[in-house]
Amino acid sequence: MLSYRDITIRLGGRAIIENASAAIPPRARVGFIGRNGAGKSTLMKAIAGMIESDTGAIDMPKGARFGYLRQDAPGGPVSAFDTVLEADTERAALLTEAETETDPDRLGHIYERLDQIDAYTAPARAGVILKGLGFDDAAQARPMESFSGGWRMRVALASLLFTNPDLLLLDEPSNHLDLEAVMWLEGFLRAYRGTILLISHERDLLNNVADHILHLDRGQTTLYVGGYDSFERQRAERLAQQASAREKQLAEREKLQAFVDRWKAKASKAKQAQSRVKALARMQPIAAVAEDPSLSFGFPNPEGLRPPLLTLDKAAVGYEPGKPILRNLGLRLDPDDRVALLGRNGNGKTTLAKLIAGQLPTMEGAMNTASKMSVGYFTQYQVEELDPDDTPVDHMGRMMKGATPGAVRNHLGRFGFSGDKAVTKTGKLSGGERARLALALVTHAAPHLLILDEPTNHLDVDTREALVQALAEYRGAVVVVSHDRHMLEMVADRLFLVDNGTATEFDGTIEDYAKLIVSGGGEASKADSPAGSKKEDRKAAAERREATAGLRKKVKEAEAEIQRLAKALADIDAALAGSPPPSLKLMTMGQLMKRRGDVERLQEAVEAEWMEASEALEASA
């Protein structure tokens, strides 16, 4: 059993972890969660022995081996395959020794130990792990120095999994993986026979792997049984109980204080009053349930444009003349589209995103866009390129040239940067905060099309949920590349599979795609259907979209009208309660009641229209 008691860790004079304790059962698969900057990585490093805690103790089973996924990626001329094999240092040392050892007894011990640690199956195991993480045979033979940082981090993960430690410490292992590799990792971790402590912000990964959740909040850790959804239910109940207990305590404090105030000057009641003063002093205040105001995304909505926003007709795109990466691309984007690009890393998802964003020209075919269409394109590179010495106000001021300071701060406020946060140097912001700032920068001009390439990296679970909600309210088109299944399920209503040098619409859901990968069908199975059938399917899908354009517009307009009427009702209710907005200040109570009835009847009529259009749209699909 892994346990830690009364751990306190201070950084820069501030307690990040304070008197935290937990006992993790043997062979438990623990999802370690908490807000960005809460101290999860710090506590994990203390468990790994990389830093020392100020107070407390960490207990681990005697002789247990642990492995920690470091963030420094391996490099050099050694191949990816050999890098993984060399991670098992005992095996490598024994094989080297066996080559020169002449003592028969020692040689016997060496071969016996090699047999005990499955040394002879190691190459096969290394190949399986690398293949699961996206390395084909050719890639496994390539030198490490030829890979990008993200792919080198995959090799680091493969090396750690290959060593098979008793305690596996993983700090956001899915950040550099595509959806296919994440799903392979899930299966590997579910079958893992050791104890796992996994820092992750991916709801599906936590639900599919974890049997416990360790939650870090305000320096304290609490262990819950079950996956992430179970944790959310348990925590909601706990917070509700805390809020109820706080209300009761406040009421009790008021009663005690009222007695003290009334009788403290009267001799006959002085003793009772004094006892209540002591009771007040002993009563430990119950903390209010904290709501984080920085959990904020608010994309400005663009002006309406007639569909389509963009069309691709037999287009090809690439980086070198005459060497297209993707060919025969056909795609239509309308103002209300929500599109996800699927496929393994390296297949061309980012290349297609750059073409749609106008950052790459077509090599063949045509791309046509609406004349006034503007695009917001988010990538992780923008997060990394933020000047650490500038503040959010500095960054946004340069982007919004000519805007007033108030307008700059208002837009930053949509993304949780208000007060001191707006003037904090970017280098002191967390990874999630920098990602929010980059999103604020690319959306300052209310783009008609928002392209998001892995937007959830470094965002915690709550912030990801806030992003999903903001995208639901955003009225422009969205194209998203992500390995976060929950986000794709909640955001996308059209899926395009980028594979075999082109992109084709996937007729199914994210769940269907996941099942296909798990079943071993993989992307290549799409090639089994005849080319003519694929062409006919794409044509039929395009015709369906064209035929339902009117219905989709009707649904969207009805939804906007329902939101407007809901706000009107809220304003009227506020006026009836004595806090009228400026537009209703001159209305009498009778006029307000009549207005409310009119708005309610109109709302019912619009909701009926919305329901009818939605059902018709579903039926046509």
N, C-alpha and C positions, 0 to 999 in steps of 0.2 A: 504493500500500500504506500502510495505517495501522500505525504501530508506536510503541511506547514502551519506553524503556530505563531500568532502575535507578530507577524512580519510587518516591519515598518521600513520604508525606503524613501529617503529624501533626495531630491534633485534640486540644486540651486537654492537650498534652504527651505524648500516647500515639500511637505509630505505628499508623495504621489500615492503610496500605499501606506495605510495606517492601521496597525494592529489587526491585520487580515489573517484569517485562519480557514483551513478547509482540509478534509480528508477524502482522498480520491480512491475509490475501491479498486482492487486489482483487476486488470484487463478492461477497465472502463474506457469508453470512447467519449471524451469530454469536449464539448464545444465551449470555447472560452470567448465570451462576448463582453462588450461594453462600448461606451462612446469613444470616438477618436480622441486620443490624448489622455484617456483615463488611466493608462499605465499597464495595459495588458502585456505588451512586449517587455516592459521593464521587469514585471514579476516573472515572466517566462525566463528571462535571462538570469534572474536570481536562482530559479529552480535549476537551470542548466549550469550554475556555478560560474557564470561569466561576470557577474557583479555580486558584491556582498550587500546584504541587507543591514540596516542600521541596528535593528533589534530583531529578536525572534529566531526560530530554528526551522530548518527544512529536513525532513526525514525521508529516506528512500531505502527500499529493501537492500540488504547487504549483497554486494556483488552484482547489482542490477546494472545493465548497460543502458545508457540513454543516448539519443541522437537528436541534434538540434539543427533545424534548417537555417543555415547562415544566409545572410543577404549579399555576401561577396561571392560573385559568380566565378567558377574556375575558368582558366584560359590556357594558352600555350599550344604547342604542336601535338600534344597527345590526343588521340581520337576520343570521341564521346564514349564509345564502347569501353576502351581501356581505362578511361577516367572513372567509370562506374566500377569496373573490376578492382581498380586500385583502392577504392574506398574501403574495401575489406582489408584493412592493414594486416591482420593476422594471417589471412590466406596468402597475401602477397609475400609476407616475410617467410612463411613456411615453404612456399614454392621456391623462393630464392635460395633458402638454406638447403633444400633437398637437392639442388643442382650440384652442390659442392661437398655435401656431407659424405664422409666415408665410414663413419662408425655405424655398424649394422643396427645396434640397439637404438641409437638416436634416430636413425633413418626410419626404424619401425615405429617409434613414437610419433615422428613427423607424419607418416602416412596414416597412422591411426587417428591423429587429430584432424588431418585433412578430411578423412572420411566422416568424422563426427560433425564437422561444420559444413558438410555438403559442398566441399570445395569443387568437386568435379561437375556438379550441376550448375555451378555459378555462372558460366558463360550463357547457358540457356536462360537462367533467371534474369540476368542483366539484359539480355535481348528482349525478353517479354516486357520488362518494365519500361525500357526505352521505347519500344514499339507502342505501348499503351500511352505514353506521353507524347507521341507524334513523330518519332524518329523511324523512318524506314531504313532498310539495310544500308543504302548509300549514305544517308545522313549519319548513321552510327559510326561509319568509317571516317567521317570528316574530322579534321583537327578542330579542337575547341576554339582556337583563335579565329576560325572562319565564321563562327556563329555570332548573332547579335546577343545583346545582354539578356533579353527575355529567354532565348533558347538556351543560353548557358545556365540560367537559373533552373530551367527544366532538368538539365543534366545534374545540377546540384541536388534537386529533389530526387531524381532517380538514384543517385549515389546514396542518399540517406535511406531511402526505402530498401535498397539492396542490402544494406548492413543489418537490417532486421533487429533493431535495438529493442530492449524490454520496455523502455519508455520512449515514445516517439513525440517530439515537441515540434509542432508545425506552426509557423507564423504566416498566415495568409498564403498558403501554398498555391491557391488557384489564381493569384494575380497575373501570372504569366501564361496561363493555360487558356485554350479555347474550350468551347462547350464539350466537344468530343473527349478531350483529355480530362476535363473535370469529371465527366461521367465515369471514365475508366478509374480515376483516382477514388471516386466514391466506392466502387466495387472492391478495389484493393483494400481500402481502409475498413470496410465492413467485414472483410475476411481476416483482418490483421489480428494476430493472437496476443499482442502485447497491449500495454496501456497507451492511450493516445490523448494528448492535450493539444487541441486544435484551435488556434485563433482564426476565426472566419467571420465574415459579414454576409455570407450567402445563405439565405433561408433554406433553399432546397438541399444544399450540401449539409447543413446542420441537421435538418429533419431526416435525411437519408443515412447519415453516418452516426450522429451522436446519440448516446443513451443517457447522457447527463449534460446539463448546461451549467457552467460556472460563470456567474454574472458579477462583473466588477463595476461598482457604482460608488462614487465618492470615497474611494480608498478602501472599501470593504468588499469582500467576496462572499457570495451566497451560492451554494450548490443545489441545483434543482434536478429531480429525476425526470427523464424523458427528453424528447427532442425540442426543437425551437418552438413549435406551435404549442406544445404542452407548457413550456416555460412562459410563453406569453399569457396563457390562461391563468397559470398559478400566480404570476406576478400581478396581473390585473386584479385578482382576488385579494392579494396581499396589499396592494396600494389602496383598494377600496376600504379594506379593514383599517389601514393606517389613517386614511382620511376621516373615517367614522370615529376612530378613537381620538383623533385630534379635535374633532368638533365637540365630543363629549368632554374632553379635558378642558377645552376653552370655556365651555359652559360651567364646569365645576370651578374653575379658577375665578370666573366672574362672581359666582355665588359666594365663594370664600372671601373674595376681595370686598364684596358688598357688605358682608357681615363685619369684617374688620373695620371698614370705613364708618359703619354705623355705630359700633359699640366700643371702639378702642378707647374713647374718652370717658366711658362710664365705668365706674369702679366695680359694680356688680358683674359686669360682663368682661372685665379686663382679662381674666384668666382664659376664658373661652376664645376671646379675640386673639390672644397671644398664641394659643395652640393652633389657630387657623393660619397665622402668619408663618409658623413653623411648617405647617402642612404645605403652604404655598411654596416655601423655600425648598422642600423635599421633592416637589412635583417636577420631574424632568420634562421639559417641553418636548412634545412629539413634533417631529419635523413635518412641515407641509410637503405634500407631493410636489416634487420639482418639475416644472415644465420649462424646457430649454427654448428661449425665444430665438436662438440662432438656427433652429431647425427650420429653415425657410428657403423655399424656392418659389419664385413668381415670375414666369416668363411673360414678357409683354406681348400682347396679341397683335398680329399684323393686320393691315388693311386687306379687305377681301380682293381676291383676283379670280378671274374666270378660269375654269379648268380647261386644259391641263396645265399644271405648272411646268412639267418637263416630260419630254418623250425621247427615248432612245430607239433608233431604227437601224438594225443590223450594224451596230457600232462596235468598234474594236478600240482597245486602249492598252498602253504599255509605257515603258520608260525609254526604250531604245528604238530608234527608227527601224521599221521592218520586223520587229520582234514583239508583237502584241502579247500581253499576258491573258487578256480576255477578248473573245470574239463573239460576233453574232448576238450582241446584246439587244434585247427588246424590253422596254420598260416604260410605263406611263405612271406619273405621279400626279395626283389631284390634291387640292388644298387640304382635304381632310384625311389623307392617307396616313397610315401608321405601318411602316415596313421594317422588318428585321432581316438582316443579311446573315445567313447561316453558312457554315463550312469551316474546315480546318484552317488554322493559321497558315499562311503561305499560299493559300488557294486564290487570293485576290480580292478579299472583302474590302480591305483598305484601299486598294487600287480602284475598285468600283466606287467607293465613297468619294474618293478624290475626283473622279470623273464627274459624278453628280454635282459635287461642290464647285466645279469649274476650275479645279487646280491642275487637271490634266486635259489635253485636247483629245479629240477622237482621231484615231489613225485611219479608220475606215467608217463608212456609214455616216449617220448624222445624229446630233443631239440638238433638240430645239427646246428653248425655254421661254416662259412668259416674259415679256419685255421689261416689266418692272419687278421681277422676282428678285428677292434678296435671300442670301443663304447664311446661316450661322453654322460653322463647322467646328466641333469640339474634338480634340485629341489629347492624349496624355502628354504629348510633346509640349503643348501649350502650358500645361501645368508645370512641367520641368523647366520651362524657359522663363518663368516669371522672375523678375528682378528681386532678389531677396532683400535689397536695401530700400525698395519702394513700398509704399503703403497701398492698400486697396484704392484709396482716394487718388493717389498718384497714377496708378494704372488706369483707372476708369477716366480720370481727367484727360489723359492723352488720347484715349479712345473716343471720348465724347467732346471733341474739340468745339469750342464755341458755346457749350452748354453751361448753364449757371451752376455754381457749387451746390445749390439746392437740388437741381435735377440730377447731378452726379450722385449725391448722397441718397436721393430717393430710389434710384435704380439699385444702388448697392444694398439698400434696406430690403429690397425684394429678395435678396439672397442671404439675409441674416447679418449683414455688415452695417451695424449702427453703433453710435457712440464711440468708445475707445477702439472697438474692433476695426472700424473704418480707417483708423490712423495707426494701426499696428503694423510694423514692418513685416513684409510677406515671409521673410525667413523665419519668423517666430510663429507663423501659422501652422496648424497641423496639415497633414496631407489632404484630409477631407475638406478643410477650409480653403486650401489652395485650389482644389478642384471646383468648389463652389464659386470662387473668384473667377476662374477661367470660364465657367459657364455664364457668369454675369457679363464678362467681357464680350463673348461671342453673340450674346442676345441683346446687346444694348440698343440695336436699331430695329428691334421687333421683326426678325426675319420671317419670311413666308415658309421657308424650309429649314428645319433644324436637323443637322446630321451629327449623331453622337457615336463616337468610336471608343468603346469601353469606358463609358462615363462613370461606372460604379467602383472602379479601382480606388481604394483608400476611403470609400464612403462606408460608414457603419450602417447597421440594419435600419435604424430609425431614419437616417438621412436618405437612404435608398428609397424608403417608403414615401418620404416627403417628395423626392424627385418623381416617383411614379404618379403621385397625386397632381403635381404641377404639370406633368405632361398630359394628364387627363383633361386638365382645364385649358391647356394651350390650344389655340385655334388654327395653328399652322400645320403643315405636314411634317412628319418625323421619319427619319431613317436611322435605325440604331444597329450597332454591332456590339454584342455583349455576350459574355459567358454566364451571365446571371439569368437562370431560367425563369425565376419568379418575375423579374422585370420584363422579360420578353413576353411572358404569358399575359401580364397585366397591360402592356403597352401596345404590342403589335397585333394587327388583324390581317396582315399579309406577310408571308414568308418567302424569301428568295434564297435558293441554295446556290452558292458559288462553288463550282466544282468542274473538273475536266475542261477548264479554259473558257467557261461561259457561266451565265447565271440564269436559272430557270425557276419559275414560281413553284413552290412546294405545296401540293394539295393536301393539307393536313394541319394539325396543330403542333405546338412545341412538344406536347406529350407524345404524339405520333412519331415525331422525329427522334425523340429520345428512345422510344421503344425500338425503332429501326436500328439505331446505333448499338443498343444493348444486345439486340438479337443477332448482331454480326452482319446485318445487311449492309450497313455503312453507306457511304455516299455513292460508291461505285454501282450499287444495285439500281440506281436510277437509270443507268445506261442500258438496262435490260429491255426497256420498252422501245419500240421502233421509233425512229426519228420522226416519221410521219405522224405517229400518234401524239408525240410531244408537241409538234407544231399545231396539230388540231386542238389539243388541250389548251395551249396558250391562246390560240385564236378564240376559242370558246370562252375562256376566262376574261379576255379583253372585251368580248361582246357582252358578257354578263355585267362587267363593271360599267360599260357604256349604258346598258339598259337600266341599271339601278342608280345611275348618277342622280336622277331626279329624286328618287326615294331617299338616298343618303343626304342630299341637300335638305329635304324636308325634315328629316330626323334631326339634323344638326340645327336647323333654324328653330325647330320646336324646343330642343334642349336649351338653346340660348334664351328663348322667350320664357320658358319655365323658370330659369335662373333669375331673369329680370323680374318676373312676377313675385317670386319668393322674396326678393329684396324689397319690392314694393310693400308686401304684406308685413315684413319686418319693420319697415319705416312707419307704417300705420300703427302697428302694435306699440312701437316706441312712443308715438305721438299720444296714443290712448293712455299710456303709462305716465305721461307728463314730460316726456323728453322728445318733443317733435323735431325732426330735421327741418332746415330752413324752408323747404318747399311746402311743408304742411302746417307751418306755424299759424296761419290765418284761418284755418278750418275749424269749425265747431265740432263738438262731440258727435252730433247727429250726422254731420257731413262725413266725418271720419268713418262712422259705422256704415253708412251707405257706400262709401268708397271701398271699404273692406269687403262688403258683400259682392260688389261688382267685380273686384279683383279675384275673389275666390271662384266666382262662376266662370270667369275668363280662364283662370288657371285649370279648372276641371275640363273645359273644352279643349285647351291646348294639350293637356295630358292625354285626352282621348285621341286627338290627332296623332300625337307622338306614338302612342301605343299601336294605332292602326298602321302607321308608316313603318314602325319597327318590325311588326309581325310580317308585313308584306316583304320587307327587306330580308328577314330571316327565311321566309318561304322561297324567295328567289334564289337564295344562296344554296 
